[in-house]
Amino acid sequence: MKSFKTILIKIYRENRSLLVLMMLVFLFAMGLLIFSLTRLDATRAVVKIGYGDIGGYRDGAWSNLIVFPVLAVLFGVLHNFLAMRVYDKRGVSMARFFLITTLMLIFGALIVLIRLSSEG
């Protein structure tokens, strides 16, 4: 099993576009982290924590919104390590697909957080 350092060096030498995509995932995840941390409001007892088609917006404690910063860290760090492992095992196309899917998940989380914070 190769180390992450050797895989990253291989990506840097052979697939710079994948490295750029990894950096984009990290930057957008850190943007989500900063945005979600600025939206946490511990002074409010009740905030909007979810949306359902039938029941509309659900109220809950502000601590339920901690999931967004956790997701941002997971997307930014863990998914880059997973993408390196996917690159090593399955190749550049699967790693690229994984990172693009991660970017879509980041944008989805950002849209949900924006909608929840605008309703609260």
C-alpha positions, 0 to 999 in steps of 0.5 A: 500500500502506497503512502499518500505522499507518493500518490500526491507526488504521482498526481503532481507529475502526471495529472495536474488537472486532478490536483487543481480539482483537489485544490478546488474541492479544498477551497470550496469546502473551506468556504463552506466551513467559514460560511457555516461558522459565521451562520451559527448563532448560539444566542438564538434558542430556535433556528430553522434546521431542515425543510420538508415538502409536507411540513415546511421548515422544521425548528430546532436548536442551533447546535443541530447546524454544527453538521455543516462545519463538520461536513465542510471539514470532511469534504475538504480533507477526507474526500481529498485523501479518498480521491488519492486512494481512488486514483491509486486503485481505479485511475484518474477518471474515477478520481475526477468523477469522485471529486466532481461529485464532492463539489456538487455535494458542497454546493448542495450543502451551501444552497441548503444552508443559505435557504435555512439561514434566510428563513430563520 
